[in-house]
Amino acid sequence: MGPLDSKGRGRVMQIEVPVMCAGVLVRPKDVVVGDADGVVVIPREVEERVVALAIEKVTGENNTREALRQGESLASVFQRFGIL
Protein backbone atom coordinates (compact mmCIF):
# COMPACT_ATOMS: atom_id res chain seq x y z
CA MET A 1 0.00 0.00 0.00
CA GLY A 2 1.29 3.42 -0.90
CA PRO A 3 0.09 6.96 -0.28
CA LEU A 4 -2.03 6.91 -3.45
CA ASP A 5 -3.92 3.89 -2.12
CA SER A 6 -5.01 5.85 0.94
CA LYS A 7 -6.14 9.00 -0.85
CA GLY A 8 -9.13 10.46 0.95
CA ARG A 9 -8.83 8.00 3.86
CA GLY A 10 -5.88 9.51 5.71
CA ARG A 11 -4.96 12.84 7.20
CA VAL A 12 -1.56 14.33 7.90
CA MET A 13 -1.55 15.12 11.60
CA GLN A 14 2.05 16.36 12.03
CA ILE A 15 5.24 16.63 10.04
CA GLU A 16 8.89 17.00 11.07
CA VAL A 17 8.32 15.45 14.51
CA PRO A 18 10.14 12.57 16.22
CA VAL A 19 8.42 9.17 16.00
CA MET A 20 8.98 5.80 17.63
CA CYS A 21 9.18 2.98 15.12
CA ALA A 22 9.71 -0.58 16.38
CA GLY A 23 11.20 0.83 19.59
CA VAL A 24 13.63 3.14 17.77
CA LEU A 25 13.41 6.92 17.97
CA VAL A 26 13.53 8.48 14.48
CA ARG A 27 13.92 12.24 14.42
CA PRO A 28 13.62 14.73 11.59
CA LYS A 29 16.83 14.83 9.53
CA ASP A 30 18.01 11.40 10.75
CA VAL A 31 19.21 9.18 7.91
CA VAL A 32 17.08 6.08 7.36
CA VAL A 33 18.39 3.37 5.03
CA GLY A 34 16.70 0.07 4.30
CA ASP A 35 17.08 -2.96 2.10
CA ALA A 36 15.84 -6.55 2.03
CA ASP A 37 17.85 -7.32 5.18
CA GLY A 38 16.44 -4.55 7.35
CA VAL A 39 16.52 -0.87 8.24
CA VAL A 40 19.08 1.29 10.02
CA VAL A 41 18.53 4.75 11.51
CA ILE A 42 21.61 6.97 11.72
CA PRO A 43 21.20 9.98 14.00
CA ARG A 44 22.05 13.16 12.11
CA GLU A 45 24.73 14.21 14.63
CA VAL A 46 26.84 11.09 13.88
CA GLU A 47 26.12 10.79 10.16
CA GLU A 48 29.54 11.98 8.96
CA ARG A 49 31.39 9.62 11.32
CA VAL A 50 29.21 6.65 10.32
CA VAL A 51 29.77 7.33 6.62
CA ALA A 52 33.54 7.63 7.16
CA LEU A 53 33.61 4.32 9.05
CA ALA A 54 31.51 2.63 6.36
CA ILE A 55 33.89 3.81 3.63
CA GLU A 56 36.85 2.60 5.69
CA LYS A 57 35.21 -0.82 6.09
CA VAL A 58 34.39 -1.16 2.38
CA THR A 59 37.92 -0.08 1.44
CA GLY A 60 39.37 -2.74 3.75
CA GLU A 61 37.08 -5.38 2.30
CA ASN A 62 38.08 -4.37 -1.23
CA ASN A 63 41.78 -4.55 -0.32
CA THR A 64 41.25 -7.98 1.25
CA ARG A 65 39.40 -9.28 -1.79
CA GLU A 66 42.10 -8.01 -4.14
CA ALA A 67 44.91 -9.53 -2.06
CA LEU A 68 43.12 -12.89 -2.05
CA ARG A 69 42.54 -12.58 -5.80
CA GLN A 70 46.29 -12.03 -6.21
CA GLY A 71 46.95 -15.32 -4.43
CA GLU A 72 47.89 -14.11 -0.95
CA SER A 73 47.03 -16.59 1.80
CA LEU A 74 43.98 -16.05 3.98
CA ALA A 75 46.13 -15.93 7.12
CA SER A 76 48.43 -13.32 5.58
CA VAL A 77 45.53 -11.19 4.39
CA PHE A 78 43.88 -11.28 7.78
CA GLN A 79 47.12 -10.41 9.52
CA ARG A 80 47.66 -7.45 7.21
CA PHE A 81 44.12 -6.05 7.03
CA GLY A 82 42.30 -7.60 10.00
CA ILE A 83 39.29 -8.09 7.76
CA LEU A 84 37.95 -11.17 6.00
RACORCOR-V552699 format. One record per residue. N is the residue number from 1. BURIAL is b if it has 16 or more other C-alpha atoms within 10 Angstrom, else e. Layout:
n={N & N}
burial={BURIAL & BURIAL}
This chain:
n={1 & 2 & 3 & 4 & 5 & 6 & 7 & 8 & 9 & 10 & 11 & 12 & 13 & 14 & 15 & 16 & 17 & 18 & 19 & 20 & 21 & 22 & 23 & 24 & 25 & 26 & 27 & 28 & 29 & 30 & 31 & 32 & 33 & 34 & 35 & 36 & 37 & 38 & 39 & 40 & 41 & 42 & 43 & 44 & 45 & 46 & 47 & 48 & 49 & 50 & 51 & 52 & 53 & 54 & 55 & 56 & 57 & 58 & 59 & 60 & 61 & 62 & 63 & 64 & 65 & 66 & 67 & 68 & 69 & 70 & 71 & 72 & 73 & 74 & 75 & 76 & 77 & 78 & 79 & 80 & 81 & 82 & 83 & 84}
burial={e & e & e & e & e & e & e & e & e & e & e & e & e & e & e & e & e & e & e & e & e & e & e & e & e & b & b & e & e & b & e & e & e & e & e & e & e & e & e & e & e & b & b & e & e & e & e & e & e & e & e & e & e & e & e & e & e & e & e & b & b & e & b & b & e & e & b & b & e & e & e & e & e & e & e & e & b & e & e & e & e & e & e & e}
